[in-house]
């Protein structure tokens, strides 16, 4: 299932890479595409609760995952 996560605080490709790496580390995540300009990440995942994805981004500290569509 594809989920789109709204993320604030990303300002460069390095930020996007950190977010991508954090989401890819979540068990059940199959793919991650971080769109820096759109301030979002598109995640393909199976059996992963929305809160787990939000927590993975928020645990980084600098970025805030605010919503999932």
N, CA, C and O of each residue as an XYZ file, in Angstrom:
276
protein
N       0.837     -1.174      0.000
C       0.000      0.000      0.000
C       0.889      1.247      0.000
O       1.867      1.324      0.745
N       0.541      2.208     -0.835
C       1.314      3.447     -0.914
C       0.780      4.460      0.096
O      -0.426      4.672      0.220
N       1.709      5.070      0.802
C       1.371      6.097      1.782
C       2.220      7.327      1.496
O       3.405      7.211      1.183
N       1.613      8.507      1.602
C       2.317      9.761      1.381
C       2.404     10.485      2.721
O       1.389     10.789      3.349
N       3.632     10.753      3.143
C       3.876     11.374      4.443
C       4.314     12.820      4.230
O       5.300     13.075      3.538
N       3.595     13.755      4.814
C       3.986     15.162      4.796
C       5.073     15.393      5.832
O       4.923     15.009      6.992
N       6.182     16.028      5.411
C       7.333     16.202      6.306
C       7.828     17.640      6.236
O       8.034     18.176      5.147
N       8.017     18.261      7.386
C       8.594     19.600      7.434
C      10.018     19.518      7.982
O      10.391     18.551      8.645
N      10.805     20.558      7.689
C      12.154     20.645      8.235
C      13.254     20.201      7.293
O      14.431     20.382      7.602
N      12.904     19.623      6.147
C      13.937     19.194      5.191
C      14.353     20.392      4.339
O      13.507     21.096      3.788
N      15.663     20.615      4.237
C      16.135     21.758      3.464
C      17.140     21.418      2.378
O      17.476     22.275      1.561
N      17.623     20.190      2.354
C      18.644     19.830      1.367
C      18.564     18.337      1.054
O      17.800     17.603      1.681
N      19.350     17.902      0.090
C      19.364     16.482     -0.284
C      19.869     15.604      0.863
O      19.459     14.450      0.985
N      20.748     16.139      1.693
C      21.223     15.390      2.850
C      20.086     15.098      3.823
O      20.008     14.009      4.392
N      19.211     16.074      4.008
C      18.036     15.881      4.861
C      17.145     14.790      4.280
O      16.683     13.903      4.997
N      16.913     14.866      2.990
C      16.064     13.878      2.321
C      16.666     12.480      2.461
O      15.933     11.509      2.651
N      17.972     12.371      2.369
C      18.642     11.075      2.502
C      18.460     10.505      3.905
O      18.256      9.301      4.059
N      18.532     11.355      4.930
C      18.342     10.894      6.309
C      16.922     10.374      6.517
O      16.716      9.346      7.161
N      15.951     11.091      5.970
C      14.561     10.669      6.086
C      14.357      9.347      5.344
O      13.717      8.435      5.867
N      14.891      9.243      4.141
C      14.760      8.015      3.353
C      15.360      6.823      4.107
O      14.752      5.755      4.180
N      16.542      7.016      4.657
C      17.226      5.937      5.378
C      16.413      5.496      6.604
O      16.304      4.302      6.879
N      15.851      6.449      7.330
C      15.052      6.123      8.515
C      13.810      5.327      8.134
O      13.447      4.378      8.828
N      13.164      5.700      7.053
C      11.961      4.987      6.624
C      12.299      3.617      6.051
O      11.560      2.659      6.274
N      13.392      3.509      5.324
C      13.799      2.221      4.760
C      14.145      1.208      5.853
O      14.079      0.001      5.617
N      14.509      1.680      7.033
C      14.877      0.792      8.141
C      13.660      0.173      8.829
O      13.806     -0.750      9.631
N      12.463      0.674      8.523
C      11.241      0.149      9.156
C      10.873     -1.187      8.503
O      10.723     -1.256      7.283
N      10.727     -2.245      9.302
C      10.325     -3.538      8.745
C       8.974     -3.439      8.031
O       8.018     -2.881      8.571
N       8.906     -3.977      6.836
C       7.680     -3.933      6.044
C       7.685     -2.866      4.968
O       6.831     -2.870      4.081
N       8.649     -1.946      5.042
C       8.761     -0.907      4.013
C       9.490     -1.495      2.813
O      10.590     -2.033      2.942
N       8.863     -1.386      1.641
C       9.433     -1.941      0.421
C      10.214     -0.903     -0.381
O      11.252     -1.219     -0.963
N       9.716      0.340     -0.413
C      10.424      1.389     -1.138
C      10.061      2.751     -0.559
O       8.999      2.937      0.036
N      10.986      3.704     -0.756
C      10.794      5.068     -0.263
C      11.298      6.035     -1.320
O      12.400      5.875     -1.845
N      10.493      7.029     -1.628
C      10.918      8.118     -2.508
C      10.637      9.423     -1.768
O       9.484      9.753     -1.491
N      11.695     10.161     -1.451
C      11.540     11.432     -0.750
C      11.557     12.552     -1.791
O      12.481     12.659     -2.598
N      10.518     13.378     -1.753
C      10.389     14.508     -2.670
C      10.634     15.788     -1.877
O       9.739     16.308     -1.212
N      11.862     16.278     -1.963
C      12.292     17.428     -1.166
C      11.440     18.667     -1.432
O      10.968     19.304     -0.490
N      11.239     19.011     -2.693
C      10.486     20.219     -3.039
C       9.034     20.145     -2.579
O       8.446     21.156     -2.195
N       8.464     18.955     -2.619
C       7.070     18.770     -2.212
C       6.931     18.558     -0.707
O       5.821     18.514     -0.176
N       8.067     18.427     -0.028
C       8.087     18.198      1.420
C       7.267     16.964      1.798
O       6.383     17.015      2.653
N       7.594     15.850      1.127
C       6.880     14.620      1.413
C       7.711     13.398      1.059
O       8.707     13.483      0.339
N       7.278     12.270      1.582
C       7.882     10.985      1.237
C       6.762     10.059      0.795
O       5.700     10.001      1.415
N       7.019      9.337     -0.283
C       6.070      8.347     -0.784
C       6.633      6.979     -0.407
O       7.728      6.609     -0.830
N       5.877      6.243      0.385
C       6.349      4.979      0.945
C       5.456      3.839      0.470
O       4.230      3.921      0.551
N       6.074      2.795     -0.017
C       5.363      1.554     -0.340
C       5.639      0.597      0.815
O       6.785      0.223      1.066
N       4.570      0.203      1.518
C       4.748     -0.633      2.707
C       3.593     -1.610      2.846
O       2.481     -1.361      2.381
N       3.883     -2.717      3.493
C       2.867     -3.735      3.783
C       2.838     -3.992      5.286
O       3.870     -4.286      5.890
N       1.668     -3.882      5.881
C       1.510     -4.217      7.285
C       2.230     -3.291      8.249
O       2.623     -3.711      9.337
N       2.406     -2.036      7.860
C       3.090     -1.067      8.725
C       2.077     -0.010      9.163
O       1.439      0.634      8.330
N       1.937      0.157     10.465
C       1.013      1.164     10.995
C       1.521      2.568     10.671
O       2.726      2.822     10.663
N       0.579      3.472     10.405
C       0.949      4.851     10.098
C       1.828      5.462     11.186
O       2.803      6.153     10.891
N       1.477      5.203     12.443
C       2.233      5.801     13.551
C       3.691      5.344     13.555
O       4.573      6.112     13.941
N       3.954      4.131     13.139
C       5.335      3.631     13.077
C       6.139      4.445     12.072
O       7.298      4.772     12.327
N       5.535      4.776     10.931
C       6.229      5.595      9.927
C       6.461      7.014     10.447
O       7.546      7.570     10.282
N       5.445      7.592     11.072
C       5.602      8.935     11.644
C       6.705      8.945     12.694
O       7.536      9.852     12.719
N       6.712      7.940     13.557
C       7.721      7.858     14.619
C       9.129      7.707     14.055
O      10.077      8.256     14.617
N       9.282      6.975     12.960
C      10.597      6.780     12.356
C      11.186      8.108     11.897
O      12.379      8.357     12.071
N      10.353      8.956     11.313
C      10.831     10.277     10.867
C      11.055     11.190     12.064
O      12.081     11.864     12.148
N      10.116     11.215     12.976
C      10.209     12.125     14.123
C      11.373     11.776     15.052
O      11.878     12.648     15.758
N      11.798     10.529     15.061
C      12.922     10.111     15.904
C      14.238     10.732     15.465
O      15.178     10.810     16.255
N      14.316     11.172     14.222
C      15.544     11.811     13.731
C      15.790     13.103     14.499
O      16.935     13.455     14.782
N      14.712     13.807     14.837
C      14.841     15.013     15.649
C      14.705     16.309     14.892
O      14.039     17.225     15.374
N      15.309     16.426     13.725
C      15.271     17.686     12.979
C      14.017     17.845     12.128
O      13.672     18.960     11.738
N      13.340     16.753     11.839
C      12.239     16.769     10.883
C      10.950     16.369     11.582
O      10.969     15.690     12.608
N       9.842     16.794     11.020
C       8.540     16.507     11.632
C       7.617     15.901     10.583
O       7.242     16.559      9.612
N       7.257     14.644     10.792
C       6.255     13.992      9.957
C       4.901     14.400     10.510
O       4.589     14.128     11.670
N       4.099     15.052      9.683
C       2.877     15.643     10.190
C       1.609     14.951      9.743
O       0.591     15.038     10.430
N       1.638     14.274      8.624
C       0.406     13.666      8.137
C       0.713     12.500      7.211
O       1.796     12.409      6.633
N      -0.263     11.615      7.083
C      -0.162     10.528      6.122
C      -1.445     10.482      5.327
O      -2.544     10.471      5.881
N      -1.285     10.455      4.007
C      -2.440     10.345      3.114
C      -2.532      8.929      2.600
O      -3.435      8.610      1.828
